[in-house]
Amino acid sequence: MPYETRMYSSTITQVEQASDNDFEEDDMPSALPCHEDGEQPFIWRNILGLAVLHVLAVSNFILYYDQGKLNTWIFTIIWGLTAGLGITAGAHRLWAHRSYAAKLPLRIFLAVLFCMAGMTHFHKWIRDHRTHHKYTETSADPHNANRGFFFSHVGWLMMKRHPAVKMYGSKIDMSDIEADPVIRFFDKYYELIMCSLTFVMPTLIPVYGWNETWYVAIHAVIIRYVWLLNATFLVNSFAHMWGNRPYNRNIKPTENGTVSFFTLGEGWHNYHHSFPWDYKAAELPGYGLNPSTAFIETMAFLGLAYDLKTPSRELVEKVSINKGDGSASNWGLDHHQPNKKQ
């Protein structure tokens, strides 16, 4: 299948056509050879921790949001959005899908942003995401949406992994990640770097920067952390259940503009699961609901990102007409209805 590769510099944009062999079969979802059963004991530490975090975040925002200084809330939002780019443009589009390449300074910068989000080790996050794409909506999918909204949103973190996730996840090729010195360094010191960037620094900056109270500063961090967790979870839950499927009607992922708003452009999920190697993770030509694409293209313009992969319009049209549900994307290029000509 052909795709276009856009390589940006500060002066020119080149478009090249790649051969059919460049489309990787590993990007396409696979079915398990048989139904996999297995027990998943609860992880009570995670259940209690997630419950406490959510209670603290919700209750303190409702009761004390007006006690925080304006600077604190502006800072909290900016910190969360910036950290989100480490997930979307970094761990997701750069490392998990290799949809573009980045020079060393950008890879280090994105790694720092990812650690600001407080998720988990790079290797584990990327392996889980590749497993999710390889075995979508099967027992080997870490957050299998067929098990319902709660499980796919947060329940999968409250219990031991399904045996199929362990079995098939261990077969995912991670050689490129294991060979990346940036990933190796940040994973080696992940706990120290993550705790410093996720919790310590965003607490100290408001306190010593503009005399915020310790109470508000600490709870602003908790609120931001819980908000970012749930924004990430939306892609696994909402974007696998509600929305249309203009690219592939046979899979659960959908196009969901609301999710994209909260996730910096990651809610165009029917498209993303159809073309997981597209650096845009969407057909969107603009940036309004896909700021992660704007960031990547800005980095490309500065010469820090290159080899940006995106499918040709002809390929998108062919796939959407043959496999889509007949609806228009509403946000894309609107050529998904078989009888519509542009």
C-alpha positions in Angstrom: 0.0 0.0 0.0 1.5 3.4 -1.0 2.0 6.2 1.4 3.4 9.6 1.2 6.5 10.5 3.2 6.8 14.2 3.9 10.3 15.4 4.8 10.4 18.9 6.1 13.3 21.3 6.3 13.3 25.0 7.0 13.0 25.7 3.3 11.3 22.9 1.3 8.8 20.1 1.5 9.3 17.0 -0.5 6.8 14.3 -1.2 7.9 10.8 -2.2 5.9 7.6 -3.0 7.0 4.5 -1.2 6.6 1.0 -2.4 4.1 -1.6 -1.3 6.7 -3.3 0.8 7.0 -0.4 3.1 3.6 -1.0 4.6 4.2 -3.2 7.6 1.9 -6.2 8.1 2.6 -6.0 11.8 0.6 -2.8 11.9 -2.6 -4.7 11.1 -4.6 -6.3 13.9 -4.4 -10.1 14.4 -6.9 -12.5 15.8 -5.9 -15.0 18.5 -5.7 -18.6 17.3 -8.2 -19.6 20.0 -10.3 -18.2 22.8 -8.0 -17.5 25.7 -9.3 -17.9 29.3 -7.5 -16.9 32.5 -7.9 -15.5 35.9 -7.1 -11.9 36.8 -6.8 -11.3 40.5 -7.5 -7.8 41.8 -4.6 -5.5 42.7 -6.0 -3.9 45.8 -3.1 -1.5 46.1 -4.0 0.0 42.7 -7.8 0.0 43.5 -7.2 1.9 46.7 -4.7 4.3 45.2 -6.8 5.2 42.2 -9.9 5.6 44.4 -8.1 7.9 46.8 -6.6 10.0 44.0 -9.9 10.5 42.3 -11.7 11.4 45.6 -9.0 13.9 46.5 -8.9 15.4 43.0 -12.7 15.8 42.7 -13.5 16.9 46.2 -10.6 19.4 46.5 -11.4 21.0 43.1 -15.0 21.4 44.0 -14.3 22.8 47.5 -11.1 24.7 47.1 -10.7 25.7 43.5 -11.3 29.4 44.3 -8.5 29.4 46.9 -5.8 28.9 44.3 -4.1 31.8 42.6 -4.8 32.3 38.9 -1.2 31.7 38.2 -1.4 28.3 39.8 -4.3 27.1 37.6 -2.7 28.5 34.4 0.5 26.8 35.3 -1.2 23.5 36.1 -3.0 23.5 32.7 0.1 24.3 30.8 2.1 21.7 32.6 -0.6 19.1 31.9 -0.8 20.0 28.2 2.9 20.0 27.8 3.2 16.6 29.5 0.5 15.4 27.2 2.7 16.0 24.2 5.2 13.6 25.6 2.5 10.9 25.4 1.0 11.8 22.0 3.9 13.1 19.9 6.5 11.1 21.9 5.6 7.7 23.3 2.7 7.2 20.9 3.5 8.6 17.5 7.3 8.6 17.6 8.3 5.5 19.5 5.2 3.2 19.5 4.3 3.6 15.8 7.5 5.1 14.3 5.4 7.4 12.2 8.2 9.9 12.0 11.8 10.1 13.0 13.4 12.6 15.5 16.9 13.9 16.1 18.5 13.4 19.5 17.6 16.8 21.0 13.9 16.2 20.2 13.9 12.7 21.5 15.4 13.8 24.8 12.9 16.7 25.0 9.9 14.3 24.3 11.2 11.9 26.9 11.3 14.6 29.5 7.7 15.6 28.6 6.6 12.0 28.9 8.1 11.7 32.4 6.2 14.8 33.4 2.9 12.9 32.7 3.6 10.2 35.3 2.5 7.2 33.3 4.9 4.2 33.4 8.2 3.1 32.0 8.7 3.8 28.3 9.3 0.1 27.4 6.1 -1.0 29.2 3.9 1.7 27.8 5.1 1.2 24.2 4.9 -2.6 24.5 1.3 -2.4 25.8 0.3 0.0 23.0 1.9 -2.2 20.3 0.1 -5.2 21.8 -3.1 -3.3 21.8 -2.8 -2.6 18.1 -1.6 -6.0 17.2 -4.4 -7.8 19.1 -7.2 -5.2 19.3 -10.3 -6.3 21.1 -9.0 -9.7 21.9 -8.0 -11.2 25.3 -4.4 -10.1 24.4 -5.5 -6.5 24.3 -4.4 -4.9 27.6 -7.6 -2.7 27.7 -9.9 -4.8 25.6 -13.0 -2.6 24.9 -15.2 -5.7 24.5 -15.1 -6.0 28.2 -17.0 -2.8 28.7 -16.4 0.9 29.4 -15.1 0.6 33.0 -12.6 -2.1 32.2 -11.2 -0.4 29.1 -11.1 3.0 30.9 -9.4 2.2 34.2 -10.4 -1.3 35.3 -7.6 -3.0 33.5 -5.2 -1.3 35.9 -7.0 -2.7 38.9 -6.2 -6.4 38.2 -3.4 -8.6 37.1 -2.9 -8.8 33.4 -4.8 -11.4 31.4 -2.5 -14.4 30.7 -3.0 -13.7 26.9 -1.6 -10.2 27.4 1.5 -11.6 28.9 1.9 -14.4 26.4 1.3 -12.4 23.2 2.8 -9.1 24.5 6.1 -10.9 25.1 6.2 -11.7 21.3 6.0 -8.0 20.3 9.2 -6.8 18.6 10.7 -4.2 20.9 14.3 -4.3 19.5 14.1 -0.7 18.2 13.1 0.5 21.7 15.7 -1.5 23.5 18.4 -0.1 21.1 17.4 3.5 21.7 19.9 5.1 24.2 17.4 7.8 25.2 14.8 5.1 26.2 17.4 3.1 28.0 18.6 6.1 30.1 15.1 7.3 31.0 13.8 3.8 31.8 16.9 3.2 34.0 16.2 6.3 36.1 12.5 6.5 35.5 11.3 6.6 39.1 13.6 9.4 40.1 13.0 11.5 36.9 9.2 10.8 36.9 8.6 11.7 40.5 10.7 14.8 40.2 8.9 16.1 37.1 5.3 14.8 37.9 5.0 15.7 41.5 7.9 17.6 43.1 8.7 20.3 40.6 5.1 21.3 39.8 4.5 21.6 43.6 7.6 23.7 44.3 7.3 26.1 41.4 3.9 27.7 42.5 5.0 27.7 46.2 8.3 29.5 45.6 7.3 31.2 42.3 4.3 33.2 43.5 3.7 32.2 47.1 1.0 29.6 46.6 0.0 27.7 49.7 1.4 24.2 50.0 -2.1 22.8 50.3 -3.3 24.3 47.0 0.0 23.5 45.2 -0.1 19.8 46.3 -3.8 19.3 45.4 -3.3 21.2 42.1 -0.8 18.5 41.2 -3.2 15.8 42.1 -6.0 17.3 40.1 -3.7 17.7 37.1 -2.4 14.2 37.4 -5.9 12.6 37.6 -7.1 14.8 34.8 -4.2 13.7 32.6 -4.8 10.0 33.5 -8.4 10.2 32.5 -7.7 12.1 29.3 -5.4 9.3 28.3 -8.0 6.6 29.4 -10.6 8.3 27.1 -8.8 7.0 24.1 -9.1 3.4 25.3 -12.8 3.7 26.3 -14.8 6.5 24.7 -12.9 6.3 21.4 -13.6 2.6 21.2 -17.3 2.9 21.7 -18.9 6.1 20.6 -18.6 7.7 17.2 -18.7 6.8 13.6 -16.4 4.5 11.6 -15.8 6.1 8.1 -12.6 4.1 7.5 -13.3 0.6 8.8 -16.7 -0.4 10.0 -15.4 -3.8 11.2 -13.4 -2.5 14.2 -14.6 -0.9 17.4 -12.4 2.3 17.4 -14.4 5.4 16.3 -14.0 9.0 15.3 -14.7 11.1 18.4 -14.1 14.8 18.3 -14.7 15.2 22.1 -11.9 12.8 22.9 -9.6 14.6 20.5 -10.3 17.9 22.2 -9.1 16.4 25.6 -6.2 14.3 24.2 -4.4 16.7 21.8 -5.7 15.0 18.7 -5.8 11.3 19.7 -9.6 10.7 19.3 -9.6 10.1 15.6 -9.4 6.5 16.4 -11.1 4.7 13.6 -8.6 6.4 11.3 -5.7 5.7 13.6 -6.4 2.0 13.8 -6.7 1.9 10.0 -3.5 3.8 9.4 -1.5 3.5 12.6 1.8 4.7 10.9 0.4 8.1 10.0 2.2 10.8 12.0 -1.1 12.8 12.1 -3.1 10.0 13.7 -6.0 11.5 11.8 -7.1 12.6 8.3 -7.4 16.2 9.6 -5.8 18.8 7.4 -5.8 21.4 10.2 -4.7 21.7 13.8 -7.8 22.8 15.6 -8.4 19.4 17.2 -5.0 17.9 16.6 -2.3 20.1 18.2 0.1 17.1 18.4 0.3 17.2 14.6 1.1 20.9 14.7 3.9 20.2 17.2 5.4 17.5 15.0 5.2 19.6 11.9 6.8 22.6 13.8 9.6 20.3 14.8 10.0 19.1 11.2 10.1 22.8 10.0 12.9 23.3 12.6 14.8 20.3 11.2 14.4 18.2 14.4 11.8 15.8 12.9 11.9 14.1 9.6 10.6 11.2 7.5 7.0 12.0 8.4 4.8 9.2 7.1 1.2 9.7 5.9 -1.0 7.7 3.5 -1.9 9.0 0.1 -5.4 10.4 -0.4 -6.0 7.6 -2.9 -5.2 5.0 -0.3 -7.5 6.6 2.3 -10.3 6.9 -0.2 -9.9 3.3 -1.3 -9.9 1.9 2.2 -12.8 4.1 3.4 -15.0 3.2 0.5 -14.3 -0.5 0.7 -14.4 -0.8 4.5 -16.0 2.3 6.0 -19.5 2.6 7.3 -20.5 5.0 4.5 -20.4 8.1 6.7 -18.2 11.1 6.3 -15.5 11.8 8.8 -17.0 15.3 9.4 -13.5 16.4 10.4 -11.5 15.0 7.5 -11.5 15.4 3.8 -15.0 14.1 3.4 -14.6 11.5 0.6 -15.9 8.4 2.4 -19.2 7.9 0.8 -19.1 5.6 -2.2 -21.3 7.7 -4.4 -19.7 11.0 -3.6 -17.2 12.5 -6.0 -15.0 15.5 -5.3 
